[in-house]
Structures are given as structure tokens and as C-alpha cells.
Amino acid sequence: GLGFNIVGGTDQQYISNDSSIYVSWIKKDGAAYLDGRLQEGDKILAVNGRDLKDLRHKDAVELFRNAGYDVSLKIQRRLQPQNGPVGHRDDGESGGLPLAAFLVPGLALAAAAVWILLRYRQRM
């Protein structure tokens, strides 16, 4: 294989209101990884000159499977977000605030609200 996975298509939109095909994962030591040009998050516009616009996911997969040995991809590089690089970080950092930063205070507030409500109902 080509050494990467794709997401998207008219029937499985990866991004809302966008039926484009995107690179979701690149296999370590696969063809795409060894070539080094393709990155996770890239939008694939064409394979061997064939436009991927308005294709179902399975039809796009079939195009990649039948692409042959020499494959030409036309891609659009994903823009880097303001807060860090695209893809997974290997340094153990998740980027942004951890989920617990929102969950713990939210759960504490919810528990306090339930406790107050129960106390209020007991007095009536």
C-alpha cells in the first residue's frame, strides 16, 4: 500500500460541509513516510490526475488501491493552527487544557447545585 489512511468523502464528511479527502494517519516506515512529503491533515485534491472532488469514501479508497506503483498526488497543505503543530506530539504534551480542567469544576458545581436543591426540598 501507500502507507497512509484517508478520511472524508461525500458520505463520510471529516469536516462539516466539506466532502474532501484528508490524510488521517501515516504509517511509520510506509511509502508515504519514507517519501516525507505527505503530512497528516493534508487535503488530497487528486490522484494521478484524477480529481477527488465529490467522491464517496469507498470510491476514493478504490482510486488509491488501483493507483499503481508510481503515484502522483495533488495536495493542499493543512494550515498550522496558532497553538501548535498538526498531528500527534511525541513529547507527551496534549496541547491546550486537559479535559479535567473543565470536568472537575463542572462536576463540583453540579454536585453543589444538587445538594442545595435537596436541602431546599427538605425544608418545604
C-alpha positions as CSV (number, residue, x, y, z in Angstrom):
1,G,0.0,0.0,0.0
2,L,0.8,3.7,0.0
3,G,1.3,3.7,3.8
4,F,-1.4,6.1,4.8
5,N,-5.1,6.3,5.7
6,I,-7.7,8.7,4.5
7,V,-10.9,10.1,5.9
8,G,-13.7,12.1,4.2
9,G,-15.9,11.8,1.2
10,T,-19.4,12.9,0.3
11,D,-20.9,10.1,2.6
12,Q,-18.4,10.5,5.5
13,Q,-17.5,14.1,5.8
14,Y,-14.5,14.6,8.1
15,I,-15.1,18.4,8.3
16,S,-18.7,19.7,8.4
17,N,-19.9,20.8,4.9
18,D,-16.6,19.6,3.3
19,S,-16.6,16.3,1.4
20,S,-12.8,16.5,0.7
21,I,-10.4,13.6,1.3
22,Y,-7.8,14.1,4.0
23,V,-4.8,12.2,5.2
24,S,-5.6,10.9,8.7
25,W,-2.6,8.7,9.5
26,I,0.8,7.9,8.0
27,K,2.3,4.5,8.7
28,K,5.8,4.6,10.1
29,D,8.2,3.2,7.5
30,G,5.5,3.1,4.8
31,A,5.9,4.6,1.4
32,A,4.4,8.0,2.2
33,Y,6.5,8.2,5.5
34,L,9.7,7.3,3.7
35,D,9.0,9.8,0.9
36,G,8.5,12.5,3.6
37,R,6.4,15.0,1.7
38,L,2.8,14.0,2.8
39,Q,1.6,15.1,6.2
40,E,-1.3,14.1,8.4
41,G,-4.1,16.6,7.8
42,D,-3.2,17.3,4.2
43,K,-6.2,17.5,1.8
44,I,-5.7,15.3,-1.2
45,L,-7.1,17.0,-4.3
46,A,-6.2,14.5,-7.0
47,V,-4.6,11.1,-7.5
48,N,-2.7,10.5,-10.8
49,G,-4.6,13.5,-12.2
50,R,-8.0,12.2,-11.2
51,D,-9.9,14.8,-9.2
52,L,-11.2,13.5,-5.8
53,K,-14.0,16.1,-5.6
54,D,-17.5,14.8,-4.8
55,L,-16.4,11.2,-4.3
56,R,-17.8,8.7,-1.8
57,H,-15.2,7.5,0.7
58,K,-15.1,3.9,-0.7
59,D,-14.6,5.3,-4.3
60,A,-11.7,7.4,-3.1
61,V,-10.2,4.3,-1.4
62,E,-10.6,2.3,-4.6
63,L,-8.7,5.0,-6.5
64,F,-5.8,4.7,-4.1
65,R,-5.8,0.9,-4.3
66,N,-5.7,1.0,-8.1
67,A,-3.2,3.9,-8.3
68,G,-0.3,1.7,-9.3
69,Y,3.4,1.8,-8.4
70,D,4.2,5.4,-9.4
71,V,1.6,7.6,-7.7
72,S,1.2,11.4,-8.2
73,L,-0.8,13.3,-5.5
74,K,-2.0,16.8,-5.7
75,I,-2.4,18.1,-2.2
76,Q,-3.3,21.1,-0.2
77,R,-1.2,21.5,2.9
78,R,-3.2,21.9,6.1
79,L,-2.6,25.3,7.7
80,Q,-0.8,25.1,11.1
81,P,-3.0,26.1,14.0
82,Q,-1.9,29.1,16.1
83,N,-1.3,26.9,19.2
84,G,1.0,24.2,17.9
85,P,1.8,21.7,15.1
86,V,-0.6,19.4,13.3
87,G,-0.7,15.8,14.3
88,H,0.4,14.0,17.4
89,R,3.1,15.2,19.6
90,D,5.7,12.8,20.8
91,D,6.7,14.8,23.9
92,G,3.7,13.7,25.9
93,E,2.1,17.1,25.7
94,S,-1.5,17.1,24.5
95,G,-1.7,20.8,23.7
96,G,-4.3,23.0,25.3
97,L,-6.0,22.5,28.6
98,P,-6.7,19.0,29.9
99,L,-10.3,17.8,29.9
100,A,-10.1,17.6,33.7
101,A,-9.7,21.4,33.9
102,F,-13.3,21.6,32.7
103,L,-14.8,18.5,34.2
104,V,-13.7,18.8,37.8
105,P,-15.1,22.3,38.4
106,G,-18.2,21.5,36.4
107,L,-18.9,18.3,38.4
108,A,-18.3,20.2,41.6
109,L,-20.8,22.9,40.6
110,A,-23.3,20.3,39.6
111,A,-22.9,18.4,42.9
112,A,-23.3,21.6,44.9
113,A,-26.4,22.5,42.9
114,V,-28.0,19.1,43.6
115,W,-27.1,19.3,47.3
116,I,-28.7,22.8,47.6
117,L,-31.8,21.6,45.8
118,L,-32.1,18.6,48.1
119,R,-31.7,20.7,51.2
120,Y,-34.2,23.2,49.9
121,R,-36.8,20.5,49.2
122,Q,-36.3,19.0,52.7
123,R,-37.3,22.3,54.3
124,M,-40.5,22.6,52.4
